[in-house]
Amino acid sequence: MAKLYNNVVLCRGLPEQAPTEDNYLHTLRSAGYNCDYLYTSRFEFINSSDLKTCLQMPDNYHGLILTSQRAVEAIWQIFKDDKKSLSPWQKLPTYCVGPATASLAENYLGLECCLGSQSGNANDLAKIIISDMKEISKPLLYPCSEIARDTIDQVLSKNRINLHKLVAYRTIARESLEADFLNVIGSVPKIFVFFSPSAVQYLVSVLKKYPDNIKNIKAVAIGPVTKQSLIEADFTIYATATKPNPTSLLEAINNADRNDNSETT
């Protein structure tokens, strides 16, 4: 059965430091989709000296929480020329959202005890942390985004698990986003995959100038938080990937395509 929509646009922030594997492009293209990125934002690392100070005191912490690849990059850009300084962290537990974050932490930070990669969001990861930390111990170091939600903080606090939350990066809309969007949107409906609420926010700011283009966007969310952001921005949800990995995304898109095909036949 032919696909209703052959073109997929991946809307996400531009990685600025550590190189990342392009598994999403590979998976979607192998399945017959035309696929490309629309980089909606760039990342700016902040509070690097504070983060470095914390990382130089591993004995003060039970382990790390990394909910995004950007958090890994925030650490990597501090120690990329001195990875030996991270060696005390190698055996400490590092709780990661999704396999991509875990893979980056292992490959670029040398961390050997990454847990929770099967989790698809912060709430799921918090449950894994609670299950793993049976006894109250030292705090977990949590480098995160300036706009990070309080999901992990609230769940762990209720379970008497201490957290040291440190804002390590912020997102900024890319200056070329409007031009890049106009270059990819065209007149044919396309699948737009949103990786984060910030990707939704920045694209919505462009669509305010070009509201007619929203009809050509088949919105796909990575995870429930991004889905909610799309709903609040008045998008019709085409599909939702339950976990932040290429296989889950492809499955969600294929299921939505089959449903649409069955309705048109």
Order of alpha helices (4+ residues) and beta strands (2+ residues): beta-alpha-beta-alpha-beta-alpha-beta-alpha-beta-alpha-beta-alpha-beta-alpha-beta-alpha-beta-alpha-beta-alpha
